Amino acid sequence: MVPQSCERNYQYRRCSMRRATGPLRMRGVPGPLRVRRVTGPLRVRGVPGPLRVRDLPGPLRVRRVTGPLRVRGVPGAGAEFLQ
């Protein structure tokens, strides 16, 4: 199962994302970004229980981020993966 979006409904443990496909658009950041590591809690709708990204088969594709996203050195929390 590929997580489609992040929600507040489920709490996830700290995890590292090995691969995220697709460009990422964030307010105040010129150009697309790529996610290399996730250090905060990850919430995914429709997936019960704790989840570690390395336990998922294959690459993780994130289509939309609806929760806050913090990037070191970048102010603001809004971000969305382009589809």
Phi and psi restraints in degrees (value plus and minus 20) as a CYANA .aco file:
   2 VAL   PHI    -122.5   -82.5
   2 VAL   PSI      99.2   139.2
   3 PRO   PHI     -79.1   -39.1
   3 PRO   PSI     113.1   153.1
   4 GLN   PHI    -116.5   -76.5
   4 GLN   PSI     -57.7   -17.7
   5 SER   PHI    -172.7  -132.7
   5 SER   PSI     146.0   186.0
   6 CYS   PHI    -126.0   -86.0
   6 CYS   PSI     114.4   154.4
   7 GLU   PHI    -154.0  -114.0
   7 GLU   PSI     152.8   192.8
   8 ARG   PHI    -108.0   -68.0
   8 ARG   PSI     -24.7    15.3
   9 ASN   PHI     -89.0   -49.0
   9 ASN   PSI     -54.4   -14.4
  10 TYR   PHI    -142.3  -102.3
  10 TYR   PSI     121.7   161.7
  11 GLN   PHI    -121.2   -81.2
  11 GLN   PSI     113.5   153.5
  12 TYR   PHI    -143.7  -103.7
  12 TYR   PSI     133.2   173.2
  13 ARG   PHI     -95.8   -55.8
  13 ARG   PSI     148.8   188.8
  14 ARG   PHI     -84.3   -44.3
  14 ARG   PSI     118.3   158.3
  15 CYS   PHI    -171.8  -131.8
  15 CYS   PSI     144.3   184.3
  16 SER   PHI    -134.7   -94.7
  16 SER   PSI     113.7   153.7
  17 MET   PHI    -114.1   -74.1
  17 MET   PSI      96.1   136.1
  18 ARG   PHI     -92.3   -52.3
  18 ARG   PSI     -54.7   -14.7
  19 ARG   PHI    -173.5  -133.5
  19 ARG   PSI     114.8   154.8
  20 ALA   PHI    -150.3  -110.3
  20 ALA   PSI     101.3   141.3
  21 THR   PHI    -115.7   -75.7
  21 THR   PSI     128.9   168.9
  22 GLY   PHI      76.6   116.6
  22 GLY   PSI     127.3   167.3
  23 PRO   PHI     -93.4   -53.4
  23 PRO   PSI     133.9   173.9
  24 LEU   PHI    -138.4   -98.4
  24 LEU   PSI     108.7   148.7
  25 ARG   PHI    -128.7   -88.7
  25 ARG   PSI     109.6   149.6
  26 MET   PHI    -152.2  -112.2
  26 MET   PSI     125.0   165.0
  27 ARG   PHI     -82.6   -42.6
  27 ARG   PSI     111.8   151.8
  28 GLY   PHI      62.4   102.4
  28 GLY   PSI     -15.4    24.6
  29 VAL   PHI    -139.0   -99.0
  29 VAL   PSI      97.2   137.2
  30 PRO   PHI     -94.7   -54.7
  30 PRO   PSI     111.4   151.4
  31 GLY   PHI      65.0   105.0
  31 GLY   PSI     144.2   184.2
  32 PRO   PHI     -95.9   -55.9
  32 PRO   PSI     137.2   177.2
  33 LEU   PHI    -142.9  -102.9
  33 LEU   PSI     142.1   182.1
  34 ARG   PHI    -146.4  -106.4
  34 ARG   PSI     116.0   156.0
  35 VAL   PHI    -105.7   -65.7
  35 VAL   PSI     104.2   144.2
  36 ARG   PHI    -124.3   -84.3
  36 ARG   PSI     -52.7   -12.7
  37 ARG   PHI    -169.9  -129.9
  37 ARG   PSI     118.3   158.3
  38 VAL   PHI    -132.0   -92.0
  38 VAL   PSI      97.8   137.8
  39 THR   PHI    -124.8   -84.8
  39 THR   PSI     -35.5     4.5
  40 GLY   PHI    -118.4   -78.4
  40 GLY   PSI     160.0   200.0
  41 PRO   PHI     -87.9   -47.9
  41 PRO   PSI     121.6   161.6
  42 LEU   PHI    -135.5   -95.5
  42 LEU   PSI     104.5   144.5
  43 ARG   PHI    -132.9   -92.9
  43 ARG   PSI     105.2   145.2
  44 VAL   PHI    -145.2  -105.2
  44 VAL   PSI     109.8   149.8
  45 ARG   PHI     -92.0   -52.0
  45 ARG   PSI     114.7   154.7
  46 GLY   PHI      68.1   108.1
  46 GLY   PSI     -17.2    22.8
  47 VAL   PHI    -140.1  -100.1
  47 VAL   PSI      86.8   126.8
  48 PRO   PHI     -99.4   -59.4
  48 PRO   PSI     129.3   169.3
  49 GLY   PHI      61.7   101.7
  49 GLY   PSI     149.7   189.7
  50 PRO   PHI     -87.6   -47.6
  50 PRO   PSI     129.5   169.5
  51 LEU   PHI    -158.9  -118.9
  51 LEU   PSI     114.9   154.9
  52 ARG   PHI    -132.2   -92.2
  52 ARG   PSI     114.4   154.4
  53 VAL   PHI     -82.5   -42.5
  53 VAL   PSI     -54.2   -14.2
  54 ARG   PHI     -88.6   -48.6
  54 ARG   PSI     -35.7     4.3
  55 ASP   PHI    -103.4   -63.4
  55 ASP   PSI     -31.4     8.6
  56 LEU   PHI    -100.1   -60.1
  56 LEU   PSI     117.6   157.6
  57 PRO   PHI     -94.9   -54.9
  57 PRO   PSI     108.9   148.9
  58 GLY   PHI      61.1   101.1
  58 GLY   PSI     158.1   198.1
  59 PRO   PHI     -90.9   -50.9
  59 PRO   PSI     133.6   173.6
  60 LEU   PHI    -116.2   -76.2
  60 LEU   PSI     104.3   144.3
  61 ARG   PHI    -127.7   -87.7
  61 ARG   PSI     100.3   140.3
  62 VAL   PHI    -125.8   -85.8
  62 VAL   PSI      99.7   139.7
  63 ARG   PHI    -114.4   -74.4
  63 ARG   PSI     -53.8   -13.8
  64 ARG   PHI    -171.7  -131.7
  64 ARG   PSI     117.3   157.3
  65 VAL   PHI    -133.2   -93.2
  65 VAL   PSI      95.7   135.7
  66 THR   PHI    -123.1   -83.1
  66 THR   PSI     -34.7     5.3
  67 GLY   PHI    -115.3   -75.3
  67 GLY   PSI     159.6   199.6
  68 PRO   PHI     -89.1   -49.1
  68 PRO   PSI     120.0   160.0
  69 LEU   PHI    -147.1  -107.1
  69 LEU   PSI     102.1   142.1
  70 ARG   PHI    -124.5   -84.5
  70 ARG   PSI     108.3   148.3
  71 VAL   PHI    -141.6  -101.6
  71 VAL   PSI     110.6   150.6
  72 ARG   PHI     -80.9   -40.9
  72 ARG   PSI     106.1   146.1
  73 GLY   PHI      65.2   105.2
  73 GLY   PSI     -18.0    22.0
  74 VAL   PHI    -143.4  -103.4
  74 VAL   PSI      97.8   137.8
  75 PRO   PHI     -93.7   -53.7
  75 PRO   PSI     134.1   174.1
  76 GLY   PHI      77.3   117.3
  76 GLY   PSI     144.6   184.6
  77 ALA   PHI    -152.1  -112.1
  77 ALA   PSI     -19.0    21.0
  78 GLY   PHI    -108.9   -68.9
  78 GLY   PSI     113.3   153.3
  79 ALA   PHI    -175.0  -135.0
  79 ALA   PSI     132.7   172.7
  80 GLU   PHI    -170.6  -130.6
  80 GLU   PSI     113.5   153.5
  81 PHE   PHI     -98.7   -58.7
  81 PHE   PSI     112.7   152.7
  82 LEU   PHI     -91.6   -51.6
  82 LEU   PSI     122.2   162.2
